[in-house]
Amino acid sequence: MGSSGESIGRLEVPISVRLGERSLRVREVLGLVPGSIIELPQRAEDELTLVVNNKALGLGQAVKVGENFGVRITFMGDVLERMEAMMTGSLQLGDGDEPEEDDDAAALAEAMLAGQL
């Protein structure tokens, strides 16, 4: 990978893990207090959804890593879908990166997605 590709590799994107979803009426949300339980339609053994910029990109299983939770990846969407999801939101540089590289890396990534590279 050249220096432009390396710049893209240093960008950071937030990854979320979705446990489940449920709609509630406004009065139900207003009635939530500490100790309330919101039941989700997913079973405890169901896979979790990995999300980047509100786009589901993969699946995983919850695991314990020391005293923390982790996710063991069981499925990931294709690379193009991942690139598109990462480029639709705001990206942040990792520690030690130069701010001006952000514009160059974002432009390169958009060119890649457009099929220009």
Wavefront OBJ file of the C-alpha trace (Angstrom):
o trace
v 0.000 0.000 0.000
v 1.373 3.474 -0.883
v 1.433 6.466 1.427
v -2.114 7.478 0.418
v -3.358 3.983 1.245
v -1.500 4.113 4.538
v -3.239 7.435 5.339
v -6.623 5.810 4.869
v -5.586 2.948 7.114
v -4.838 5.371 9.981
v -8.293 6.975 9.960
v -10.581 6.049 12.842
v -14.317 5.391 12.619
v -16.715 4.655 15.472
v -18.026 1.098 15.517
v -21.127 0.277 17.538
v -22.584 -3.067 18.497
v -26.369 -3.225 18.415
v -27.846 -5.539 20.997
v -31.384 -5.043 19.753
v -34.087 -2.538 18.919
v -37.584 -1.874 20.039
v -40.052 0.940 19.506
v -41.777 2.459 22.499
v -44.603 4.961 22.730
v -43.641 8.404 23.977
v -45.586 7.852 27.204
v -43.612 4.632 27.786
v -40.298 6.449 27.311
v -41.425 9.215 29.670
v -42.321 6.562 32.229
v -38.834 4.987 32.282
v -37.104 5.196 35.661
v -33.978 3.593 37.092
v -34.709 -0.106 37.412
v -37.103 -0.205 34.436
v -36.519 -3.067 32.014
v -37.010 -2.767 28.279
v -37.527 -6.207 26.779
v -35.936 -6.679 23.381
v -37.290 -9.063 20.741
v -33.870 -10.709 20.269
v -32.982 -13.861 22.131
v -29.939 -13.771 24.398
v -28.068 -16.190 22.088
v -28.791 -14.200 18.892
v -25.860 -12.585 17.107
v -25.152 -8.902 17.643
v -25.030 -6.422 14.773
v -21.868 -4.408 14.086
v -22.756 -0.903 12.942
v -20.698 1.874 11.320
v -22.463 5.201 10.663
v -25.868 3.583 11.255
v -25.171 0.910 8.623
v -25.115 -2.752 9.615
v -21.882 -4.253 8.305
v -21.447 -7.475 10.193
v -22.479 -9.876 12.912
v -20.788 -11.185 16.001
v -21.193 -13.028 19.265
v -20.693 -11.460 22.674
v -17.609 -12.745 24.484
v -15.897 -11.925 27.759
v -12.363 -10.540 27.462
v -10.936 -10.332 30.953
v -13.331 -8.055 32.813
v -14.684 -6.487 29.595
v -17.122 -7.441 26.882
v -15.945 -8.118 23.361
v -17.426 -9.271 20.063
v -16.212 -12.281 18.079
v -16.887 -11.485 14.420
v -18.942 -14.173 12.666
v -19.767 -12.316 9.439
v -18.594 -9.137 7.699
v -20.063 -7.506 4.614
v -17.861 -6.927 1.593
v -15.060 -4.379 1.568
v -16.905 -1.916 -0.698
v -19.865 -1.785 1.719
v -17.477 -1.155 4.602
v -15.676 1.643 2.743
v -18.978 3.295 1.820
v -20.221 3.139 5.413
v -17.004 4.591 6.743
v -16.941 7.446 4.244
v -20.513 8.623 4.870
v -19.772 9.861 8.380
v -17.106 11.937 10.011
v -13.731 10.258 10.280
v -11.125 11.013 12.926
v -7.382 10.632 12.731
v -5.603 8.320 15.132
v -3.017 9.570 17.641
v 0.100 11.053 16.090
v -1.406 11.669 12.639
v -1.176 15.024 10.942
v -4.535 16.844 10.466
v -3.816 17.769 6.833
v -3.647 14.059 5.933
v -7.372 13.766 6.716
v -8.377 15.716 3.594
v -5.991 13.761 1.354
v -7.107 10.395 2.727
v -10.794 11.272 2.452
v -10.333 12.431 -1.152
v -8.450 9.233 -2.005
v -11.125 7.072 -0.397
v -13.879 8.859 -2.314
v -11.950 8.371 -5.564
v -11.594 4.667 -4.750
v -15.330 4.368 -4.133
v -16.071 6.169 -7.387
v -13.971 3.600 -9.246
v -11.354 6.160 -10.273
v -8.437 4.236 -8.768
l 1 2 3 4 5 6 7 8 9 10 11 12 13 14 15 16 17 18 19 20 21 22 23 24 25 26 27 28 29 30 31 32 33 34 35 36 37 38 39 40 41 42 43 44 45 46 47 48 49 50 51 52 53 54 55 56 57 58 59 60 61 62 63 64 65 66 67 68 69 70 71 72 73 74 75 76 77 78 79 80 81 82 83 84 85 86 87 88 89 90 91 92 93 94 95 96 97 98 99 100 101 102 103 104 105 106 107 108 109 110 111 112 113 114 115 116 117
